[in-house]
Amino acid sequence: MSSITIPSSNWQKLKNKIAQEDAKKAKDKKRKRVEITQKPVKSIKSSYQQTASNGTNGKEINKNLFKKDEIWFDVKEDDLDRAYGKVDSNSSNGSVNSERLAHGNKAKIGKYIAIDCEMVGVGPGGESSALARVTVVNYHGVVILDKYVRPVERVTDFRSEISGITPKLLAKSHEFKQVQREVADVIKDRIVIGHALHHDFRVLLLDHPRKMMRDTSLYNPFRKLAKGKTPSLKRLAKEELGITIQEGCHSSVEDAQVCMMLYRKHRSQWEQLNHTRS
């Protein structure tokens, strides 16, 4: 399995946004308490000092997505720097230095993982799809697995403008069977989050229990945004998270992290709906 790497820039923006919003809430709470008791109240400092990023070119996330009881709250800034790495000042898109590794609880695979695949075209006209890259992230957006895959069939369309895949990237890629086994091991007995997961599992030639899948393209509250149709991940990212993705070629890391963010935001309601159906 590949090295565990840190998430990218929107998770960093998320930390800053939540800190600002929590500080405002604390200030409002202080004001209300003064109005009721007419006694001075000591200032309340925000404990929401978290770091996060997801490779969306520094666009701000304007939603308070997470609760205080998540693992990464109440952690010192220097510890977060060691866990996630700092933004690379030499990077034009504010991405973090991928050479730095995540450690501790955030680096564990955990119960929930999100997956996304990039595909290339094979066969006549490149109309059929084959796996070229697969990314798995954990609940905290940490990359657990990210590998380029050598298609079994000859590639007839790299779809580079969308997939971001080029012949150079596949030059030292991994064999399909090897990556397939690794992904199968990671997803076993875990809840898998993704967008249009049937496409990913089709090119992976894998199955997964339906009750263990959380598909953002099928979640009813999301489909209502598209008036019953299948919403694009790009639209969900914009309307639900306030971030812009997929402006150029797609990134399986970015897409997997956005899927996880969407699930985390709606997890309670989502699981309640699943429980009601069962």
C-alpha positions, 0 to 999 in steps of 0.5 A, spaced: 500 500 500 502 506 498 504 511 503 499 515 507 499 522 505 496 529 507 490 532 504 491 539 500 488 546 501 481 546 502 482 542 509 486 548 511 481 553 509 476 549 513 480 550 519 480 557 518 473 558 517 471 554 522 475 557 527 472 564 525 465 562 525 466 558 532 469 565 535 463 569 532 458 564 536 462 564 542 462 572 542 454 571 541 454 567 547 458 571 551 453 577 549 447 573 551 449 571 557 451 579 559 444 581 557 441 575 562 445 576 568 448 583 567 454 580 569 461 581 566 463 574 562 470 572 561 472 572 554 471 565 550 477 563 546 475 558 540 478 551 541 477 549 534 484 550 531 484 545 526 488 544 519 485 541 513 485 541 505 483 538 499 486 540 493 481 545 491 485 551 489 484 555 495 477 556 494 474 557 501 469 553 504 463 557 507 460 551 511 461 549 518 461 542 517 464 538 523 462 537 530 467 539 536 467 532 538 471 530 531 478 527 533 482 533 530 479 539 534 483 541 540 489 540 537 496 544 538 498 548 531 505 545 531 502 538 532 497 539 526 503 542 522 506 535 523 500 531 522 498 534 515 504 539 513 504 546 511 502 549 505 508 549 500 509 557 498 512 555 492 506 552 489 501 556 485 495 552 487 496 552 495 497 545 495 501 542 501 507 538 501 505 531 499 512 529 502 510 530 509 506 524 512 500 524 517 501 520 523 497 518 529 489 517 529 488 521 523 492 516 519 488 510 521 484 507 515 478 507 520 471 505 519 469 510 513 473 511 507 472 515 500 474 512 493 474 515 487 477 513 480 480 516 474 479 512 467 482 512 460 478 510 454 480 503 451 477 499 445 475 502 438 474 510 439 476 509 446 469 508 448 470 503 453 473 505 460 479 502 464 482 504 471 488 509 470 488 511 477 484 510 484 485 514 490 482 512 497 482 517 503 480 516 510 474 520 514 479 526 515 481 526 508 488 523 509 490 519 503 490 512 504 492 509 497 493 513 491 496 509 485 496 510 477 494 503 474 496 500 468 490 498 464 490 491 461 488 493 454 491 498 450 489 505 451 486 508 445 484 515 449 487 518 455 482 523 456 487 527 459 483 534 459 478 530 464 482 525 467 489 528 467 492 522 465 498 522 460 502 516 457 508 519 462 504 518 468 502 511 466 509 509 464 511 507 471 504 505 473 502 499 477 499 492 475 491 492 475 491 486 479 495 488 484 492 495 485 485 491 485 487 486 491 490 492 495 483 496 494 479 490 496 483 489 502 482 497 504 474 497 503 473 490 506 468 491 512 468 498 511 463 504 509 465 506 502 463 513 500 463 516 493 460 519 487 456 514 482 460 508 485 457 503 480 462 506 475 468 506 480 467 498 482 465 497 475 472 499 473 475 496 479 471 489 477 469 489 485 463 488 488 461 491 495 455 490 499 450 495 498 448 497 505 456 499 506 455 504 500 454 511 501 453 514 494 453 522 493 449 521 487 443 517 490 442 521 496 435 523 496 436 530 499 442 531 494 438 529 488 432 534 490 438 540 488 438 537 481 430 536 481 430 529 481 436 528 477 443 526 478 447 532 481 454 533 479 459 532 484 462 539 482 455 542 483 454 539 490 461 541 492 459 548 490 452 548 493 453 544 499 460 546 501 461 553 498 468 550 494 469 550 486 472 543 484 474 540 477 475 547 473 480 543 469 482 536 469 479 532 475 483 529 481 481 523 484 484 525 491 480 532 490 474 528 488 474 523 494 475 528 499 469 532 497 465 526 497 467 525 504 466 532 506 459 531 503 458 525 507 461 528 514 456 534 513 450 530 512 452 523 516 447 523 522 441 525 517 444 520 512 444 514 517 438 515 520 434 515 513 438 508 512 436 506 519 429 507 517 429 504 510 432 497 514 
